[in-house]
């Protein structure tokens, strides 16, 4: 099942206080970026984030879920109504995320 654009728009609205939030459609789902780094995504209308140490600390009871078959597990964010919490979560994850890979020149 693909994610609905309305759910993406809702999550983006909840994150609109953060600078540098972007998204990219990927096979019916959406990758989410903060300042160029992938921190999570929308998969089957679920907001999932990478299981960084900061995310695990802030979401200690969050279940691990697979975004799609064969993928690495991510943490389910249930508390999507709390804009301040979401901003703190994404900001705390930032330093722990890998830098974007450089594209090879052709």
Residue pairs with C-beta under 8 A, 6 or more apart in sequence:
1 44
1 45
2 27
2 28
2 29
2 44
3 28
3 29
3 30
3 42
3 43
3 44
3 45
4 45
7 42
7 45
8 23
8 30
8 42
10 80
11 32
11 42
11 47
11 80
12 21
12 23
14 80
14 81
14 83
14 86
15 21
15 32
15 83
15 86
15 87
15 90
17 83
17 87
18 34
18 87
18 90
18 91
19 35
20 33
20 34
20 35
20 36
21 32
21 33
21 34
21 90
22 32
22 33
22 36
23 30
23 31
23 32
23 33
23 42
24 30
24 31
24 33
26 41
29 41
29 42
29 43
29 44
29 67
29 68
30 41
30 42
31 38
31 41
32 38
32 39
32 40
32 41
32 42
33 39
34 90
34 91
34 93
34 94
34 97
35 94
36 99
36 100
37 94
37 97
37 98
37 99
37 100
38 50
38 97
38 100
39 49
39 50
39 90
39 93
39 94
39 97
40 47
40 48
40 49
40 50
40 74
40 77
41 48
41 67
41 74
42 48
43 67
43 68
43 74
46 65
46 76
47 76
47 77
47 80
48 65
48 67
48 74
48 75
48 76
48 77
49 55
49 59
49 74
49 75
49 77
49 89
49 90
49 93
50 74
50 75
50 93
50 97
51 64
51 73
51 74
51 75
52 93
52 96
52 97
53 96
54 89
54 92
54 93
54 96
55 62
55 75
55 89
55 92
55 93
56 62
56 75
57 92
58 85
58 88
58 89
58 92
59 75
59 77
59 89
62 75
62 76
62 77
62 78
63 75
63 76
64 73
64 74
64 75
64 76
65 73
65 74
65 75
65 76
66 72
66 73
66 74
67 74
77 86
77 89
79 85
79 86
80 86
